[in-house]
Amino acid sequence: MNAPTSLSAPPAISFFPETAPFSEEQRAWLNGFFAGILVPQGLPGGVSELSPAENAAILSAAEADDGAAWHDPAMPLDERMKLAEGRPLARRMMAAMAQQDCGQCGYVCESYAAAIASGKEGKLNLCAPGGRDTMRMLKTLAAELDGGPASTTIAEPSAAPSVPGITRDNPALVTLVSRRRLNKGTSEKETWHVEFDLSAAGLDYAVGDSFGIFPQNDPSLVSAVMEALGSTGQDVIGERAAADVLARDVSLGAAPDGLFHLLTYHTGGEMRRKARALAAGEDPDGDLATLDVLAALEKFGRPRIAPEVLVEALEPLQPRLYSISSSPKATPGRLALTVDAVRYRVGERTRIGVGSTFLAARLDEGAELRAYVQKAHGFALPADPSVPVIMVGPGTGVAPFRAFLWERFATNAPGRNWLFFGHQRSDCDFFYEDELAGMRATGHLTRLTLAWSRDGAEKVYVQDRMREVGADLWAWIEQGAHFYICGDAKRMAKDVEHALVDIAAAHGGHGTEAALAYVAALKKAGRYQADVY
């Protein structure tokens, strides 16, 4: 194939008058985006996420890319809804989603919204990243549907498979083969490399895909909830033990509106007023963010509620998605994840991530669990194996890039590979150090740039390292490299994007507007791809 086409930034052009109601920074972003649209035709096509300001620009760009204006996970819900004002119902519903296209709901944001608006999907609580805020907004919007909000439903636990093949609704059984901790010594983190055997499951995946797993709640948390209800432990729901239903079927995380509504019938006076306020989305005591199911029950005096009644007020336990960190070409029949075990204190109690700690501690080696593959949307290696790639993945964000590197190794891809990795401390948080050293020694990993935030007096992050080697990074981009990022959407990903804009300005000889346009053009061409959460 021919060498990748080099992108040249379009000239800086002002698309908005000085009287337009934008700050100078906003004006630069908007003008940069529209200039990016004017790049020469013939560049490879593609779709990728846009920054908040670039997204806002699209709203004024007529109907060509309707919906992209708010399709950014870093944008707050109220801002997304403001941008969507006056749009068709499906577009406003899309704006209410978390904008991650994670697939946990069985859709992407746009198709989930369209399914609800068309009446094909009645469940309003499937957007796990959006949580209660998204569900509340969807309930409000659903009132515009024929028949009003009564025509919509809340997802029921343990729904029967409805889609043929291995999907979220019809998962396969996979086996946990092994897990090993990636941190060493005195690390403040707990990160695990977890491997599964897929040989009996019939699952196929590609690098860039995610793995959905169905976890179970911590038995000690289930017991504490049962105790708060005054349950004897002998309660049953249908033909199952109530504890089993609480462990497998319902979320014991953030207390849902339905639970607060139920609590209004089990309390009185001022506490009943507070329960009503919480059910309506208010936060009378400023503690809503800390109220999981157990904390809510304790706040309202540990009311005697039958487990069967409680379950009806809770949300279903949703699957958890993790970026796959292995290559099917390098390790056929095996799949690996890189998982941070989430544990943190709220008051006197330790809270945990249900999926991460299930994989890190509670699932026994050799045990089976339900799982499925969520195909990636716009996050994949270049079709041409000779194209160079730049990968920025601090912490567990390295997961898909470990997969990329092993895929290219297994297929003898000639393209150069550059990885930016960072974490807190080099002596205990250097994930896959030996693997990466081996790839460096063979020349497969062309460059490895590291950033450690706690090794010195000053915190150093991957975006700082990018600026330090900006001239070389710019040269790779101009030679056709694809740029990838994986990690936190609200902070790190935006900082990395800003660093890339600075590099385009400093080493490309562009002004701010042209540098912004250059990065926008990379996204438009599919050469800037993100897997963020």
Stockholm file with secondary structure:
# STOCKHOLM 1.0

chainA/1-533         MNAPTSLSAPPAISFFPETAPFSEEQRAWLNGFFAGILVPQGLPGGVSELSPAENAAILSAAEADDGAAWHDPAMPLDERMKLAEGRPLARRMMAAMAQQDCGQCGYVCESYAAAIASGKEGKLNLCAPGGRDTMRMLKTLAAELDGGPASTTIAEPSAAPSVPGITRDNPALVTLVSRRRLNKGTSEKETWHVEFDLSAAGLDYAVGDSFGIFPQNDPSLVSAVMEALGSTGQDVIGERAAADVLARDVSLGAAPDGLFHLLTYHTGGEMRRKARALAAGEDPDGDLATLDVLAALEKFGRPRIAPEVLVEALEPLQPRLYSISSSPKATPGRLALTVDAVRYRVGERTRIGVGSTFLAARLDEGAELRAYVQKAHGFALPADPSVPVIMVGPGTGVAPFRAFLWERFATNAPGRNWLFFGHQRSDCDFFYEDELAGMRATGHLTRLTLAWSRDGAEKVYVQDRMREVGADLWAWIEQGAHFYICGDAKRMAKDVEHALVDIAAAHGGHGTEAALAYVAALKKAGRYQADVY
#=GR chainA/1-533 SS CCCCCCCCCCCCCCCSCTTSSCCHHHHHHHHHHHHHHTSCTTSCCCCCCCCHHHHHHHHTSTTTTTTGGGCCTTSCHHHHHHHTTTSCHHHHHHHHSCSCCCCTTSSCHHHHHHHHHHTSCCBCCCCTTTHHHHHHHHHHHHTTSTTGGGGCBCCCTTCCCCSSSSSSSSCEEEEEEEEEECCCTTCSCCEEEEEEECTTTTCCCCTTCEEEECCCCCHHHHHHHHHHHTCCSCCEETTEEHHHHHHHTBCCSBCCHHHHHHHTTSCCHHHHHHHHHHHTTCCTTSCGGGCBHHHHHHHTTCCCCCHHHHHHHSCBCCCEEEEBCSCTTTSTTEEEEEEECCEEEETTEEEECHHHHIIIIISCTTCEEEEEEECCSSCCCCSSTTSCEEEECCGGGGHHHHHHHHHHHHTTCCSCEEEEEEESCTTTCCTTHHHHHHHHHHTSSCEEEEEESSSSSSCCCHHHHHHHTHHHHHHHHHTTCEEEEEECTTTHHHHHHHHHHHHHHHHHCCCHHHHHHHHHHHHHTTCEEEEEC
#=GC SS_cons         CCCCCCCCCCCCCCCSCTTSSCCHHHHHHHHHHHHHHTSCTTSCCCCCCCCHHHHHHHHTSTTTTTTGGGCCTTSCHHHHHHHTTTSCHHHHHHHHSCSCCCCTTSSCHHHHHHHHHHTSCCBCCCCTTTHHHHHHHHHHHHTTSTTGGGGCBCCCTTCCCCSSSSSSSSCEEEEEEEEEECCCTTCSCCEEEEEEECTTTTCCCCTTCEEEECCCCCHHHHHHHHHHHTCCSCCEETTEEHHHHHHHTBCCSBCCHHHHHHHTTSCCHHHHHHHHHHHTTCCTTSCGGGCBHHHHHHHTTCCCCCHHHHHHHSCBCCCEEEEBCSCTTTSTTEEEEEEECCEEEETTEEEECHHHHIIIIISCTTCEEEEEEECCSSCCCCSSTTSCEEEECCGGGGHHHHHHHHHHHHTTCCSCEEEEEEESCTTTCCTTHHHHHHHHHHTSSCEEEEEESSSSSSCCCHHHHHHHTHHHHHHHHHTTCEEEEEECTTTHHHHHHHHHHHHHHHHHCCCHHHHHHHHHHHHHTTCEEEEEC
//
